[in-house]
Amino acid sequence: MSDRPSLLVVVQRYGDVAGGAEAHARALVNHLAPHAAIEVATTTARDYWTWENAYTAGLTWVDGVPVRRFPVDRGRARDFRFREHRAFAAGHSLADELAFVDAQGPVAPDLRDHLLAHGRDFDHVLFFTYIYWPTLTGLPLVPERAVLVPTAHDEPAIGLGVYRPVFHAPRAIAYNTEEERRMVHRRFNNERVPGEIVGVGVDALAGEAMRFRQRHALAGPLFLYVGRIVESKGCRELFERWARWQDGSPQKATLVLIGHREMTIPERPDIVHLGTVAEQEKWDALAACTALLVPSVLESLSLVTLEAWAASRPIVCDASSPARASRRRGVRRDLRAAHGAARDRRRARARGRGLRRAHVHLAVGGGEVPRSLCRGPCPQRLIAEKKSAPLLRGAWSVPRGCGGPPLR
């Protein structure tokens, strides 16, 4: 019998899939694998919108970790938007909420049955993302050993009563940021459930700016967006603000989009969509860009923001985010400021070094993660501490000075 603790990780998708929570789960599994006997329980879906069965059901291995995939019986329903509207409307019923959860998918009864039969064979069961069916139906089956990683933000769904047990039942909750924990406590009054700011890891790769520019024939200042290109991520506002700035400014630049398109992208010569790219190419793009654009105001934690900081790149973001609403600046002025910084590479490098002075945890041997303050060169593996959470400051602003969280 192994003297290592056993851990079952439950997540809606796993492996080579796009998604922040899924990437978080995979990174955590890989870093914990030397210290625990880990198994993953997930679905056969690759795409989060359709939940179509893409992988083979059964036992497989990913990064040397056993992964059990269970088929999706019902993916996202054709009337999902109708069910969503009904559930979010005033005067709705509990049945409306349950219908929304089912219509959202992925409904995987075999995964739930596996948790019922084998969940208590593990010392701990880690559930990723509060909103989906596997967590909603699976966590109550093993509450005494459940740890929830909610990846929660202040969206309409979190106000539904059907999710209250998810935030009250687990043995513990692992939050990404202090802001996330405050929001959950304010909404659910669940302070009695132990919860810690655990954060999330970033494994930085060395990027080559010139390789990226040459591959895509890009010259001049580049502003980068990485993620799903969809209205819920603020992309409509991003395109509108980009057009307003570029049409009225002599400072010409290119907006480079990386990610799956789920909405119409304006046909402009200064907007280039590359689709999904390999991990190394993403880091090449970060190395090549003047700044990363983060338009979404509904994020529990932006992984790509931490990656940009690790690559010594500032971020341009929206002041209406609750996390960074204290600093408001005009879009044109600060895009011009970021553009000007690109002309002074020495100043840009100094700013990048400042970005590395974000509050971080330093990962050390043996799995111990003490709280520390990184004031020197940034380690290759960054784990965001609670003060790294306010990462959306300014009205489309590049924060002055270091651009990251203030040093204590």
N, C-alpha and C positions, 0 to 999 in steps of 0.2 A: 504494500500500500504506500502511495506517495505521501510524503509529509508536506507537500505543497498544497495550498488551498485550491479547491476546484471552483471554476467560474463558468457559468453559461451566459453568453452574450446574445441577447435577442434584439434584432434590428430588422427593419422591413426589407432592406436590400443589402447585399454584401458582395464585395469583390471589385471587379473593374467596372464600377458604375460612377456616374457623376452625381455629386450631392455632398453638401457639407457635413451633415450628420453621419452619413455613411463613411465618408473619409475619416471623420473623427473616430468612428467605431473601429475601423480597420487599423488606424495608427495606434489606438489604445491597445487593441488586441496584440499587435506585434510587439509593443513595448512591454506588455505584461507577460507575454508568453514565456520568457525565461524564469518568471517568478511564480507562475500559477499553472495549473492544469486547465486549459481553456478549451471550450467548444463553442461554436457559433450556431444559433438556430435562426434561420431566415427563410425567405420565400425564393421562388424560382424567377422572380421578376427582375428585369434590368431597368425598365423605364418606369419612372414614378407616376407618369400621367395615365398610361393605359394599364399598367401592372400586368402586361401580357407575359405569359410564361415563356421565358427565354432560355433559362438554364434547365438542366436535367434534374429532376427530383431525386433525392437520396443523399448519400454521404459522399462528400468530395473533400479536397484539401486546398486551402488558399494560404500561401506563405507558410506552409508547414503546419497549419492549424486545421483541425477537423471542422468542417462546415456541413451542417445538415440543412438541405433545402426542401421546402414543402410547397406543393403547388398552390397557386392562387385560384380559388373557386370563382370568385367574382372580383373583377378589376374595377376601374372607375366607371360608374354607370353613365349611360347616355343622358340621363336626366339629373346629373350631378349638380349642375348650376341651379336647377329648380329646387332640389333638396337643400342645397346650401342656402338659397334665399329663404326658404320656409324656416329652416333652423335658426337663422339670424334675425328673423322678423319678430317684432314684439308680439307677445301673446301666444308664442308657439308652445308645443307640448313636448314632453319627454320622448314620445314616439317620433316626433319630427327630428329631434337630436339624434336618436339612434339610427333613423333612416339616413341622415347625413353621414354618419360614421360609416355605415355600410356602403353608401353610394360612393364615398371617397375611396374606399379600398385601402389596402389589399385584404380581402376576406380570405383567410387561410385556416379553415377548421382543423386540418391535420397538424398545423403548428401549435394551435391551442391545445389539442389533445396530447401532443408530445409534452407540453409543459405540465399538463395535468398528471401525466403518467411518470415523468422523469424529472420534473423541476426540482423536487426535493432530494434528488440524488446529488445535487451540487450544494456547496457551501453558500454560494452567492449567485444571484441571477441579476444581471445588469440589463436594464431595458433602455433602449435609445429612442427618444422622441415621443412626447406625450400624445400626439394627435392621432396616430394611426391605430387601426383595428388590432394588430398584434399586441400592442402595449395595453390598450384599453381592456381587452378581454383576457390577456395573459397575466398581467401583474397581480390582479386579485387572487389568482390561484396560488401564488407563492409570496404573500406579503411579508412574511417574517424573515425572508432572505432576499427580498427585492431591493435593488438600488436603482433609482430612476435618474437618467440623464435627460432632462426634459427638453433641452434646446428650445425653451419657451420665449416667446416675445408677445407683445401686447397686440394681439390680433383678435378678430371677432370670435374665432373658434374657442379661444381659451375662456371665454365668458359662458360657455355652455355648461349647464349643471352636470351633464354626463361625465365631465372630466374631473369633477371634484374628488371622487374616490381615488383617482390616479395620483393626486397630490397629497392625499391624507393616508393612504394605505401603506406605502413602502417603508421599509426599515430605515432608509436614508435617501437623501437626494443629493446628487452631484451637480452643482451649478457651474456654468461657464464663467459667469461674471457676477459681480456684486449687484449690478443693476437688475439682472435677471432674478436673483434671489429676492431683492426688495419688491419687485413687481409681483412675484408669486406669493410672497407673504402678504402683501397688500390685498391681493385678490382672494386668496384662499384662507387666510388666517391659520396657516399650518406651521407656525413656528415650533410647535412641539415635535415635528418630524426633524430629526437631526439632518443638517445640511451643511456642506462645505463648498467653498469656491475651489473647484478642482482645476478648471481651465482646460486647455487643449494644447497638444503638441504640434510644432511645426518643424519638419525636417527640411532644412534649406539646402538647395542645390546651387552650385556656382553657375550663373547665367552668362552668356556671351552675347552682348548687344549687337555687335557687328554681324554675327552669324544670323541673327533674327532679321536684321534690316536687309541683308543681302538676299536671304531666302524669299522675302516677300516684296522686294524692291521698294522699300520704304525709306524716305529721307525726311529730314526736318524733325521738329518736335512731335513726339507721340504721346497721346494720352490713352490709357489702357483701361478696359472694362473686362472683368473675368467673372463669368457666372451665367446662369440662365437668363436669356434675353426675353423678359416677360414683364408685363405691366406691374405685377405685384412686387417686383424688385426695383421699381422706380425708373424703368427704362424709358417710358414715355416722357417723363420729365427730363431725363438725361438727354434725349434727342432734341427736345424743344429748347433746352438751355444751350446745348451745343450749337444748334443752328443760330440762335440769337447772338451768341458770342462770336461765332465765326463770320456771320454775315455782316456784323458791324465792327469788325476788328481788322486792322492791317496785319496782325500777327497770325499767320496761317499755320495750322497744325493738323494732325491726323488723329482721328478717333479709331482705335483698334479694338474690335470686339472679339472675345474668345468665349465660346459657349454655345449651347444648344438654342436655336431660335424658336421662340414660341409666340412671336408677334411680328408684325411688319417692321422691317428696318428701312428708314428713309434712304432713298437712292440719291446719294451725294458723293462727290469725288473725295471728300475728306472723311468718309466713314468706310472702314474696311472690316468685313466680317470674315474671320478665319475658321469659324466652326469650332469643333472640339479639337484639341491638340494634345500631344504627348506632354508628360510632366516636365521633361527637360525643355521643351519649347516654351512652356509657360514661364519658366524661370529665365529663359533668354528674353522673352517679352518684357518681363519685369526689369531686367537689366537695361533694356533699350528705352524704356518709357521715361517721360518726364515726371509723371505722377500717375497713380492709380485712382480711378473714379469709382466711388462707392455710393450710388444714389439711393439705395434701399434704406428706409427708416425703420424697418421691422426686422431686426436681426438680434438674436441673443448674443451672437459673437460672429464676426466676419473673419473667417480663416484667411481669406486672401489678403485682408488688411494686415494681419500678422506676417504673412509671407512678404508683403511689400515692405514692411518695416525691416524684416530680416534681410531684404535685398537693398536696404538703405534708400528706399523710395518713399516720398510723402504721399499722402492720400488727399483727395478732393472729395468733399462729402456735403451732406445736406443738414442745415441747422435744425430742421424740424424733427430730427431724431430725438427722442426723449433723452438719450444718453449724452448728447452733445449740444443740447439746446442753449446752453449758457453762453456760447460764443457764436455770434451771428455777423456775417460779413457778406458783402455783395458778390455775386457770381463773377461779374466781369473783372472787378478789381483783382480778385484772388486768382482767377485763371491767368490773368496777365502776370501776376506775381510769380506763379509757378512757371510760366513761359519764360520770364526773365531769368529765373534761377537756372534754367537750362543753358542759358548763354554763358553763365559763369560756372564752369565745371568745378572749380575749386570750392566755390560756395556751396554747390550742390552736394559735393562729397562731404563737406562739413555738416551740412544738414542731415545727410544720411547717417553720419556717425552719431548725431544727436538722436536720430530716430531709434538707434539701437539702445538708447538709455531708457527704454521703457522698463517698467517694473516687470520682472520675470522671475520664474522659479529656475533654478539651475538643477538639471537632472544629474544625479550622482550615482555611483555604484550601489548595488544592493537594493535598488528600487526606492531608496529614501529620497524624498523631494523636499528639502528645506526651503523656507522662504528666504529669498535673497534679493539684493538689488544689484543689477548688472551695470557697472559703471565703466567697464573696460570693453574690449572687443566682444561682440555678441557671440555666444556659443552657437554651434550649428543647430542644436535642438532648443527651440524656445517653447516654454510653456507659459501661457498668459496668466498672470496673476490678476487679482481682482482690480487693480488699478489700471490694467491694460484695457479694461472694458469700455471706458468712454471713448470709443474710437470713431464716432461720427460727430465731429465738431464743425461749427462754422456754416454759413450759408454758401454752400459750394466753396468752401475755403480750404486753403492750405495753411494749417496753423503756423503761427510765427515760431521762431526758435526751433526747437527740436521737432515739433510736430507730433510728438507722442505724448503720453501721459507725463505730467510734471514730476520731477524728482522730489522726493521728500527731503 
